Amino acid sequence: MPETETRHARDRQQPSGRWSSRRQWHPDGAGAGRWRPQLDPGTGQPFTEVLDLTPAEADAGLEEIRKNYHPDRLPPAAERAGLLLAMAALVEEHADDLGELDALCTGKLRAHATGTAQAGAAILRYYAGLLDTDTYTEELKADQPGARQFVDRLPVGLAACILPWNFPLSQGCARLAMLFAAGCAGVFKGSELAQPPLLALAELAAEVGLPPWAFCVVTGGGEIGQVLTESPLVDAICFTGGISTGIAVAQAAARSLKRVILELGGKTPFAVFADADLDAALDVALGAGFGFQGQACNAGSLLLVEQAVYPDFAARFAARASDLRIGYQLSAQTEIGPMISAAQRDRVGSLVDAALAGGARLRAGGSAAADGGGFFYRPTVLSDVPADTPLASEEVFGPVVNLRSFSNETEVISSVNDSPYGLAATVWTSSAERVDRMRATLRTGQLYVNTHGQVPRNTPWGGFRLSGVGRLYGRDGLFAFTEARQTYELGFR
Ligand code: NDP
């Protein structure tokens, strides 16, 4: 397992700013004194430290990338595919260690975290495969005799990927795969809450021999993200995170008209019709609401159940939620780990308290758990949540499920389409006709039918309305990092 660029490396000689062999930007002198603790959310204790850059230092890193990166002198496609495959192999080889590091930083259960590393490897392989196809050049039927028309996909340039704290491994691998397959340079900024997993990936990229411009990490807080969005050296921003940050990013990027891709939050309705396989729906709804403590963008936090089966389903759901085992994320018995931070746990507590004060009914949980220093909150189920409380409309991003009954399809459709969010919707039913109607009507980037949560690497992923702009994954993900150039040619036919 490679080491991350943490405090143990601070005493090395750094005569000037440079990209270290581990692909982390190192300023000279001034930078060496600033270290940000990385907390283990399961204990609340720091376990390592990560260098904090100043904006000027991050800027210097961008200049260095630009010196090395020439979009018209890329390694050939076969070589780029080989490098992505080698990266995939290394990520897979280190999946357990990467997973443990991710779990330590984010509070994910170990198996889940390891799964995200494996998913990252699979995505790297998928884009290596696309490099071997004619995706990049398309010849169209020309509109006059003697003419030829082509569409070529050229790299957009230097892409800055700003990541949230929750899935650094899969998202880091996915963005690397897409941008490198597209021929872009990539600079990455992880969340200050979980930087080591991204640094570990960057070390693997260096070990594989990816070009020095392909996976570079700048460390620090939101102000470093701001440097990336504002810098004229950056051509595209691929941002994943909260809606208000996404809007600030889009505004800053607009000043230099950068390409912007935004993958933002949501409040996914999980609708169970009376004709569904109710036992299976219950199992999956528990995972959708409480998996990773509800801290996934597509968490099924609004559980809608058809009136005829609501009383029984709601009671069983609340009982199962109460039984979930809370504990340290690296323990094999744990079902509910810690939340990412004390601040986030307290924010969730305030949302729940406000809903209860407004008249909501508490069916399970509703408080922080005794924690030995970790940031735990009990799996919480509420019903009768008043529409004017924030919990009814805001993304909670915690282990809280809002239960509601519905009496017909129209109510489900308006819960989805009238929401300001449009990331995902989930429908459980045995009626194929109903599924057809839902597919024709629901306006979300993802629609899950009798399942929940998949992020397939070969199909576009993104959101409607406030949940985002643009699409990643599949061919769309590659195109997100390219400019289309049309050629109209005469004289060769
Ligand atoms: P944030 O929006 O708080 O942060 C996201 C990233 O933006 C972090 O790296 C953060 O840095 C950085 N940042 C903060 N301020 C700025 C700024 N002014 N300019 C540029 N960058 C900035 O999100 P969270 O990390 O809390 O992640 C949770 C959110 O991410 C949820 O809303 C979730 O739904 C969403 N998400 C969406 C996904 C999707 O595919 N649609 C997938 C996963 C998560 P720092 O943390 O260091 O301050």
Boltz pocket constraint, residues with backbone or C-beta under 6 A from the ligand:
constraints:
  - pocket:
      binder: B
      contacts: [[A, 162], [A, 163], [A, 164], [A, 165], [A, 166], [A, 167], [A, 189], [A, 190], [A, 191], [A, 192], [A, 193], [A, 220], [A, 221], [A, 222], [A, 223], [A, 224], [A, 225], [A, 226], [A, 229], [A, 240], [A, 241], [A, 242], [A, 243], [A, 245], [A, 246], [A, 248], [A, 249], [A, 263], [A, 264], [A, 265], [A, 266], [A, 296], [A, 297], [A, 298], [A, 395], [A, 397], [A, 423], [A, 463], [A, 467], [A, 468]]
      max_distance: 6.0
